[in-house]
């Protein structure tokens, strides 16, 4: 912050706090056709998870119907969703991925 003098008066810069961007959860949805091993590989590839963490998330998706893959800004979350869907389509699996604001 800097202060300037103008005609004998001191002007001070106003403190402005920018709000952090909203965050979005990327969710993987369960289906009855996509192999569990494929889901683990997708989680490792797109979300840089370890095999152990990817297996935990895959099991959560399998048991609960969905699982959180990560939390990101809107642009990054949308890109991750597109990557997952693209890889799934490329390998002819119906795996679905979505995002929602936290």
DAJO-V970144 format. One record per backbone hydrogen bond with DSSP energy under -1.0 kcal/mol. NH is the residue of the N-H (numbers start at 1). CO is the residue of the C=O. If there is no record, write none. Layout:
nh=NH co=CO
nh=NH co=CO
//
This chain:
nh=4 co=11
nh=6 co=9
nh=9 co=6
nh=11 co=4
nh=24 co=72
nh=25 co=100
nh=26 co=70
nh=27 co=98
nh=28 co=67
nh=29 co=96
nh=30 co=65
nh=39 co=35
nh=40 co=36
nh=41 co=37
nh=42 co=38
nh=43 co=39
nh=44 co=40
nh=45 co=41
nh=46 co=42
nh=47 co=43
nh=49 co=43
nh=54 co=50
nh=55 co=51
nh=56 co=52
nh=57 co=53
nh=58 co=54
nh=59 co=55
nh=60 co=56
nh=61 co=57
nh=62 co=58
nh=63 co=59
nh=64 co=60
nh=65 co=61
nh=67 co=28
nh=69 co=26
nh=72 co=24
nh=77 co=73
nh=78 co=74
nh=79 co=75
nh=80 co=76
nh=81 co=77
nh=82 co=78
nh=83 co=79
nh=84 co=80
nh=85 co=81
nh=86 co=82
nh=87 co=83
nh=88 co=84
nh=89 co=85
nh=90 co=86
nh=91 co=87
nh=92 co=89
nh=93 co=88
nh=98 co=27
nh=100 co=25
nh=102 co=23
//
